[in-house]
Amino acid sequence: MTPRFAPAGAESRPVTLIDPDRLPGWRENQPARLRRWVDEAGFKAAAGELCRLPGEDGALAGALFGLGDPAQAGRRRFLAGRAAAALPAGTYRLDGDLAPAALEEAALAWLLAGYRFDRYKAQPPAEAMLVAPDGVDAARIEAIAAGEFLTRDLINTPAADMGPEALEAAFRALGQDFGARVEVIRGSALLDGNFPLIHAVGRAAAEAPRLLDMRWGADDAPRLTLVGKGVCFDTGGLDIKPAQSMALMKKDMGGAAAVMGLARMIMALELPVQLRVLVPAVENAISSDSFRPQDILASRKGLTVEVNNTDAEGRLVLADALALADEEAPDALVCMATLTGAARVALGPDIAPFFTDDGTLAAALQSAGDAVADPVWRLPFHAPYEAMIEPGIADLDNAPRNGFAGAITAALFLRRFVENARRFVHFDIYGWAPEGDAARPKGGAGQGTRALLDALPRVLAQ
């Protein structure tokens, strides 16, 4: 599905976004019949509260939608999506005294509420259309929503239909849509091309492991490389997960889905970057050819890795992809992965932690995340923990045994494979909304991508 605003100038009904402080002023300017209607409805402009307004002929003339007081508003993102979900078929416009950023968020929320995952079951379509508010960049908001829809679709699709082959097909289709160049290294060719970690993790699966590589943009533009973890399903390998921990592992390619969604936004908006997208696409399966605990594996960079847990496979496939990306010394290198449970324990499912040594980049991401309602939070590359990932028998340990600081030690592991990139940031995302709301339904979800999109022009210009 393609998220779209209604045509500019289309006949529309007003939806007035209002908080409790402004409600009395609005009420005073209305005819007696509407004042009585709103009073009888008990409308108080609480967060998410909707009051449909009748016209003189009894037809729907518009609606009031409550934003709540500051405390209520601070507990909600994309609140206006609830209006889109609650209103009947028709075309609407947003009214109300909103700051530009709040108006953009409301418009995006409306489009995001139109998402339907209908691959396996018919879903009622979104019927409440919105005319893009004056002053917002409608094309940009549509591109952001389309990128988010792609991310959600990829994550929501179960592994039976989104294994490495299907992820490759989706990757190729994205490239074709925007005239990008796509190359794929698959199966034993990974060994010939010096990607031993990607091959080791994926070799036990029925579908061969592969490295997906997309390039787009002008050769003289700043170089941006996105690397996304594409573990299409994670059994845990021979260190097999318990059933409960395996239940959501279709989302373990959430990093790949996120960077593909971000790439779609970038290409649709024709940003002036030289874009490269790398996705190691594998399934961490179990067979006689599985890699084993205590194996010592070589990497593209030449560093050896002792496998102390086959369920810490994401950092292995990312290591080879990051090493490849780093060889070109991009201006910015971004890694996104559903990597550790420790990140969820620290920050929960909504906030995406990120790691970078670059204070300017960190400040830009934090500011952007706040501005576009895409919450992110910086965690440290804490150098004293480096010893935890050094087992002695090999250069690196993929799963330190003490269990401390799991998100940080995973990030430190990845940083060992990046030396030349001018700026590097790693996101440890969840990729899933455990509880649904209109604009962010339960299921696959993008994280950090809108913050990155907003911050990129400032980051790449420095």
KALIN-V796987 format. One record per backbone hydrogen bond with DSSP energy under -0.5 kcal/mol. CO is the residue of the C=O (numbers start at 1). NH is the residue of the N-H. E is the energy in kcal/mol with one decimal. If there is no record, write none. Layout:
co & nh & e
CO & NH & E
CO & NH & E
This chain:
co & nh & e
1 & 3 & -0.6
6 & 132 & -0.6
7 & 10 & -2.0
13 & 93 & -2.4
14 & 16 & -0.5
14 & 63 & -2.1
15 & 17 & -0.7
15 & 95 & -2.8
16 & 18 & -0.6
16 & 65 & -2.9
18 & 67 & -2.7
18 & 68 & -0.5
19 & 22 & -0.9
19 & 23 & -1.1
20 & 24 & -0.6
22 & 26 & -2.1
23 & 27 & -2.6
24 & 28 & -2.0
25 & 29 & -0.8
26 & 29 & -0.9
27 & 30 & -1.7
31 & 34 & -0.7
31 & 35 & -2.1
32 & 36 & -2.6
33 & 37 & -2.0
34 & 38 & -2.7
35 & 39 & -2.3
36 & 40 & -3.1
37 & 41 & -2.0
38 & 42 & -0.7
38 & 43 & -1.8
39 & 42 & -1.0
45 & 68 & -2.1
46 & 49 & -2.3
49 & 66 & -3.3
51 & 64 & -2.7
53 & 61 & -3.2
53 & 62 & -1.2
55 & 58 & -1.8
59 & 55 & -3.5
61 & 14 & -0.7
62 & 53 & -3.0
63 & 16 & -2.8
64 & 51 & -2.6
65 & 18 & -2.5
66 & 48 & -2.4
69 & 73 & -3.1
70 & 74 & -2.0
72 & 75 & -1.6
73 & 76 & -1.6
78 & 81 & -1.5
79 & 82 & -2.3
80 & 83 & -0.7
80 & 84 & -1.6
81 & 85 & -1.9
82 & 86 & -1.6
83 & 87 & -2.0
90 & 129 & -3.0
91 & 13 & -2.1
92 & 131 & -2.9
93 & 15 & -2.8
95 & 17 & -2.9
96 & 98 & -1.4
99 & 103 & -2.4
100 & 104 & -2.3
101 & 105 & -2.2
102 & 106 & -2.2
103 & 107 & -2.3
104 & 108 & -2.6
105 & 109 & -2.7
106 & 110 & -2.0
107 & 111 & -1.7
108 & 112 & -3.0
109 & 113 & -1.9
111 & 114 & -1.7
112 & 115 & -1.6
116 & 118 & -1.0
127 & 90 & -1.8
127 & 129 & -0.9
129 & 92 & -2.5
130 & 6 & -2.9
133 & 136 & -1.6
136 & 138 & -1.3
137 & 141 & -2.2
138 & 142 & -2.5
139 & 143 & -2.1
140 & 144 & -2.4
141 & 145 & -2.5
142 & 146 & -2.4
143 & 147 & -2.1
144 & 148 & -2.2
145 & 149 & -2.5
146 & 150 & -2.0
147 & 151 & -2.1
148 & 152 & -2.6
149 & 153 & -2.7
150 & 154 & -2.4
151 & 155 & -2.2
152 & 156 & -2.8
153 & 157 & -1.4
158 & 161 & -1.9
158 & 162 & -0.6
163 & 167 & -2.8
164 & 168 & -2.2
165 & 169 & -2.1
166 & 170 & -2.5
167 & 171 & -2.3
168 & 172 & -2.8
169 & 173 & -2.4
170 & 174 & -2.1
171 & 175 & -2.2
172 & 176 & -2.7
173 & 177 & -2.2
174 & 178 & -1.0
175 & 178 & -0.6
175 & 180 & -2.9
176 & 179 & -1.0
181 & 215 & -2.4
183 & 213 & -2.3
185 & 211 & -2.5
186 & 189 & -1.6
187 & 190 & -2.1
188 & 191 & -0.9
188 & 192 & -1.5
189 & 193 & -2.2
190 & 195 & -2.6
191 & 194 & -1.2
195 & 199 & -1.8
196 & 200 & -2.5
197 & 201 & -2.2
198 & 202 & -1.8
199 & 203 & -1.5
202 & 205 & -1.3
209 & 187 & -2.8
210 & 212 & -0.5
210 & 281 & -2.8
211 & 185 & -1.9
212 & 279 & -2.2
213 & 183 & -2.8
214 & 277 & -2.4
215 & 181 & -2.7
216 & 275 & -2.6
218 & 221 & -1.5
222 & 224 & -0.6
222 & 274 & -3.5
223 & 331 & -1.0
223 & 332 & -1.7
224 & 276 & -2.2
225 & 334 & -2.9
226 & 278 & -3.1
227 & 336 & -2.5
228 & 280 & -0.6
229 & 256 & -2.2
230 & 232 & -1.1
230 & 282 & -2.1
233 & 235 & -0.5
233 & 284 & -2.3
235 & 241 & -3.1
236 & 239 & -0.9
238 & 240 & -1.5
242 & 245 & -0.6
242 & 246 & -1.3
243 & 246 & -0.5
243 & 247 & -0.8
244 & 247 & -0.6
246 & 249 & -1.7
248 & 251 & -2.2
249 & 252 & -1.5
250 & 253 & -0.6
251 & 254 & -1.9
252 & 231 & -1.0
253 & 257 & -2.4
254 & 258 & -2.3
255 & 259 & -2.4
256 & 260 & -2.2
257 & 261 & -2.2
258 & 262 & -2.6
259 & 263 & -2.7
260 & 264 & -2.1
261 & 265 & -1.9
262 & 266 & -2.6
263 & 267 & -2.7
264 & 268 & -2.7
265 & 269 & -2.1
266 & 271 & -2.1
267 & 270 & -0.8
271 & 273 & -2.3
272 & 222 & -0.6
273 & 275 & -0.9
274 & 224 & -2.3
275 & 216 & -2.4
276 & 226 & -3.0
277 & 214 & -2.5
278 & 228 & -2.3
279 & 212 & -2.9
279 & 281 & -0.8
280 & 230 & -1.4
280 & 282 & -0.6
281 & 210 & -2.0
282 & 232 & -2.9
283 & 285 & -1.4
284 & 235 & -2.1
284 & 237 & -0.7
287 & 290 & -1.6
291 & 238 & -0.5
292 & 295 & -1.8
295 & 297 & -0.5
295 & 307 & -3.0
297 & 305 & -2.8
299 & 302 & -1.2
303 & 299 & -0.7
304 & 396 & -1.9
305 & 297 & -2.9
306 & 308 & -0.9
306 & 398 & -2.2
307 & 294 & -4.3
309 & 312 & -1.7
313 & 316 & -0.6
313 & 317 & -1.9
314 & 318 & -2.2
315 & 319 & -1.6
316 & 320 & -1.3
317 & 321 & -1.6
318 & 322 & -3.3
319 & 323 & -2.3
320 & 324 & -2.0
321 & 325 & -2.5
322 & 326 & -2.8
323 & 327 & -1.1
324 & 327 & -0.6
325 & 328 & -1.3
326 & 329 & -1.9
330 & 422 & -2.6
332 & 225 & -2.5
333 & 425 & -2.2
334 & 227 & -3.0
335 & 427 & -3.2
336 & 229 & -2.1
337 & 339 & -1.5
337 & 429 & -1.7
340 & 344 & -0.7
341 & 345 & -2.2
342 & 346 & -2.1
343 & 347 & -2.4
344 & 348 & -2.7
347 & 351 & -0.8
351 & 353 & -0.7
352 & 377 & -1.8
353 & 428 & -2.1
354 & 379 & -2.9
355 & 426 & -2.2
357 & 359 & -0.8
358 & 362 & -2.4
359 & 363 & -2.5
360 & 364 & -2.1
361 & 365 & -2.5
362 & 366 & -2.6
363 & 367 & -2.4
364 & 368 & -2.4
365 & 369 & -2.9
366 & 370 & -1.9
367 & 371 & -2.1
368 & 372 & -2.3
369 & 374 & -2.4
370 & 373 & -0.6
375 & 352 & -2.0
377 & 354 & -2.3
380 & 382 & -1.4
381 & 383 & -1.0
382 & 385 & -2.1
383 & 386 & -2.4
384 & 387 & -0.6
385 & 388 & -1.6
385 & 389 & -0.5
386 & 389 & -1.6
387 & 390 & -1.5
389 & 391 & -0.6
389 & 397 & -1.8
394 & 392 & -0.9
396 & 306 & -3.2
400 & 403 & -0.8
403 & 406 & -0.5
405 & 409 & -2.8
406 & 410 & -1.8
407 & 411 & -1.9
408 & 412 & -2.7
409 & 413 & -2.0
410 & 414 & -2.0
411 & 415 & -2.2
412 & 416 & -1.1
413 & 416 & -0.7
414 & 417 & -2.0
415 & 418 & -1.9
423 & 333 & -2.6
425 & 335 & -2.7
426 & 355 & -2.2
427 & 337 & -1.9
427 & 429 & -0.8
428 & 353 & -0.7
431 & 445 & -1.4
432 & 434 & -0.7
433 & 443 & -1.8
440 & 437 & -0.9
443 & 433 & -3.3
448 & 452 & -2.3
449 & 453 & -2.6
450 & 454 & -2.1
451 & 455 & -2.1
452 & 456 & -2.3
453 & 457 & -0.5
455 & 458 & -0.6
455 & 459 & -2.4
456 & 460 & -3.0
457 & 461 & -1.1
458 & 462 & -0.6
459 & 462 & -0.9
